[in-house]
Amino acid sequence: MAFSLTPTYGKQNVPVFKVQKPSGKRHEIVDMVVSIMLEGDVAKSWLTGENSQILPTETQKNTCYAIALETDFRCIEQYALALGRDILSRHRHLTAANVEVKERVWRRVMHSDGRGHNHAFMRGRNPTQRRCRVRVTHDRTATRVASGIGDVVLMKTAQSGFKGFIQDKYTNLKPVGAGTGVKGADPDRILCTELEGWWTYTPSMLPDGYDYKAANARVLQKLLDTFCGPPMNGRYSLSLQDTAYCVATAILKENPAIAEVSLATPNVHFYTYPLKQFGLLNPNVVFQSTDCHTTASGRICTLVRRGIGAGVSKL
């Protein structure tokens, strides 16, 4: 009987923290969780137990810290590229290094006089994480850089509806929005999601030393502007699917170096609490909130590629 083996291995969840001191007393910090997966001529360890091709995962961990020290990087993408290129340059039997970095974001403490502190920072218990995935190969034209964000909870308390869906014998969801035909129906609902987003750059369109940090800030602003709409009146959302597609295409239209955008947008549901049972009128003001990690919720996944079309799935 024939078998096919595709071996990969690496080190995961390496916590790397660096204090950067570019201008005297004013410090900058970067807090990362790094994971590496390696590909190449390593099958002997699986097939015969012979480990001469294996770069120990503890060595990979140590490399994470050494490259953080020796590399002057301005963003996690530059760090991930440097880490992957270092490993491949010293171990030619490896064909690809896949590096994922999650950045835990700290904010500079602001003094009451409006100045930022030189060396004091703060963050929440579960900070918003900037992320990147880099695939480095010996052929630099095959290098791939994907930047992203996760754990971003976005909410609109108005300008959102959902109607026209299939209603079969098990459907009890009521349509929301203008023209639903439901007497007394509110034209708005709370639209909320805990978003994870990735956007993949085309390496051939990027110069060496590309400023991913500034580019990603622009992408995030476009994401927020499109999701929310103008500050006074917003933008009406026909569905979370509709909003996710508009976000992805807006990012692609404004950023020619980005080849594709992938968004995972689970529903975070808010249910109008039934206070009528106590003789109280609740016109969509007080809600029972839910958590998409612990309660049943919809999950909308959207992948839009430049020039190829869009793949959209709902799980």
N, C-alpha and C positions, 0 to 999 in steps of 0.2 A: 504494500500500500504506500502510495506517494503522499508526501506532505509538503507544504510550503511554509517557510518561516520568514517573518519580517521582524527582526529583533531591534528594539530600541531600549535605551536605558539612560538614567541620569540622576540628578539630585533635585529634590523639591523643597520648597519652603525654607530657603536660606535667608535669614534676616540680615540685611546689610544696611547699616546706618552710617552716613558720612556727614561730617561738619566741614563745610567749605568756608574759607576765610579770604574772599577775594579782595576785600578793601579794609584791611586793618581790623578794627574792632567789630565791624558789622558782619555777623555770621549768617550763612545760609545753610539749611539742612536738607538732606534727602533721605527718606526712610523707605526702604524697598524690601519686598519679599521676592526672591529670585528662584526660578525653577529652570532646569536644563534637561533636555532630552537629546541624546546623540544617536546618529545613524551612521552606518558604514560597514566595514568588513569586521564584524564582531561576532559572527554566528558560532564560532568554535566554542565559546563559553556555554552556549545553550546545547550544542550538539555533542560535545565531547568533554565538557568541563575544563577545557584548557583556556586559561585566562590571559594569555600574553597580549591579546588585543584590547583588553579592558582598561580604560582609564578609571581608577577607583572613584567612586562617588564622593569620597571624602576629599580627594584631590580636586574634584570639581568645585566642592564647597570652598576650599582654600583659594582657588582661582577667582571665585566671585569677590573675595575680599581684596586680593592682590590687584585685580583690575580696577576696583573701586579706588584704591590708593594711587595707582600709577596713571590713571586716565583722568584728564580734565574734561569732564562731560557737563553739558548744560541741561540735559534732559535724559529720561530713562531710555529713550530709543537709542541715543548715542552710546550709552553705557552697554545696552544689550548687544549692539553691533560690535563694540570693542571686545566684549566677553566672548561672543561666538567666533569672531575672527582670530582671537588669540588661541583658542583651543584648536581650531582647524589648522592654523599655521604651524603648530608644534606636533600635530598628530595627523599625518597625511592619510592614514588609512581610514579616517573618519570622513564621511562625505557631506554631512550636514549637522549643524548645531541649531537646535530649536530652543530659543530662550524666551521665557515669559517673565515679565516683571510687573508686580503690583506696587503702586506707590501709595503710601499712607500720607495723607496731606496734613501738614501742620500749618497753622496760621501765626503770624507774628503778633505778639501781644501789643496792643495799642495803649499808650499812656494817656491819661486824662487830658494832657496838653495837645493831643492829636498826633504825636510822634510815635513811630514804631520802635519797639525796644530792639537794641542791638543783638541781644542773645537770649531772649525769652520768647517761648512759643507755646501754643496750646492747640489741642484738637479734641474732637468728641471721642467717645468710647468706640464708636463704629464710624471712622472717618470715610468720606467719599474717596474711592480709590481710583486714581488714574492707572491705566494699564497699557502694556504693549506686548506684542508678540513679534519676534524677529526670527526669520529662518535664514541662516547664513550658509552658503555653499562655497566651494572653491571658485566656481563661476559666479562672479559678482553680479552678472546680469540676472541671475536666478534668485538673488536675495529678495526677500519679501519683508516688509515692515508694516505691521498693523498696530494702530494706536486705538485706545478706547477708554471708556469710563464704565464704572459699575456702582451699584448701591445708590443710585441717584433717584430719589423719590420725587416725582413731579405730580402736581395736582392742579386741576381747574375746577372751580366751584360753580361755573356757569359756562354757557356756550358749548354744550355737549349733549348729544342725543344718541339714540340707538333704536331704529325701527326698521320694519320691512323684512325682518328675519323669518326663517321657517318656524311655523307653529304647528306642532303635531300633538298627539294626545298626551304627551308628557310635558308639554311646554307650559310653564306658569309665569315666565318672565313677561312683564308688561312693557310695551313699546313706550319710548320716551322721545319727545320732540314735537315740534309743530306739525299739525296735520295728521296726528295719529288716529283721530276719530274717537279717542277715549275721553269721556266726559271728565272735565276737571284735571286732565293730565298736565303735568308740569312740563314746559318745553325744555327744561334743563335737567342735567344730572351732574353729579360729581364724577369727573374723569380723573383717575389717579393710577399711576403705574410706578413700579420700581425698575427703572430702566438699566439695561446693560447694552452698550453700543460699541461697535468696532468699525473702523474705516481703514481700508488697505491702500497703501500708497504704491504707485508705479515707480520702481527704483530708477528706471532710465530717465525719468523726468525730474529727478531731484539732484541738485549739486552736492558735492561732498560738504559735510558740515551743515547740512540743511537744518534749519531751526524748527524742529518738530514741536517744541514747546509753544512757540508763538502760533504756529499753524493750527495746533490742536485747540488753543484758546479760541481761535476764530471759528473752528468747527463747532465747538461747544456753544458759542454764542449764537451761531446760526441754528443749531438744534433747539435752543431755548426760544429764540425768536419765532421759529416756525411752529413749535409745539403750542406756545402760548398765544401767539398772534399779537397785534398791536396792543399797547398797554391800556388804552381807554375802552375799546370794545372787544378786543380779542379776535379769535378766528373760530367760526363754528366747526365743531368736529362731528362728522356723521357717524364715526366709530373710531375706536382705537386703531383699527387697521388703516382707516383713511388718514389719520394723523401721522402714523408711523411712515406710511408711504410718502406723504408730503415732506416729512423731515428728511428722509433718505435722499429724495430727489433734489431737495434744496441744497443739501450738502454737496452732492455731485455737481450740480450746476455751477456752484461758486468755487469749486476746487478741482481744476483739471488734472491735478496730479493724483487724485484719489480715484481708484479703479472700482471699488465696491464699498457698500455700506451695509452692515448687518445690525439689526436691532432686535433685542428680546424685550418684550413689554408685557409682563404679566399684569392682569387687572388687580388693583387693590380696591376692594369693594367697600362702599359705604351705604348702609341700609337705613332708610327713614325709620326711626323708632316709632312703634305703634302706640302713641300716647292717647289715641282716641278712646282706648279702653278705660282711661282715667278721666274722661270728659274733657280732654285737652286737645286743641287744634294744633297740629304740627305741620305747617306748610313747607316741608322740606328744609327745616332749619336745624333740627337735632337728629343726629345719625348714630348708628352703631358702627364703629370702624372694625375692619378685619385686617389680617396679616396674611400676605400672599404666601408666606413660608409655612403657615400652620393651618390654613383653612383652604377649602376648595376654591379655586379661582381660575379664570381663563388665562391662557398664555398665548400671546400673539408674537410670532417670529416673522421678520421681514428681511429679505435679502435682495438688494437692488444692485445690479452690475451695470457698469457703463457700456452701452452699445449692444448688450446682449438681451436685456429685458429684466424683468423682476421675477424672483421666485418668492411666493408668499405662502406661509403655512400657519395654521392655527392648531395648537395642540390642546 
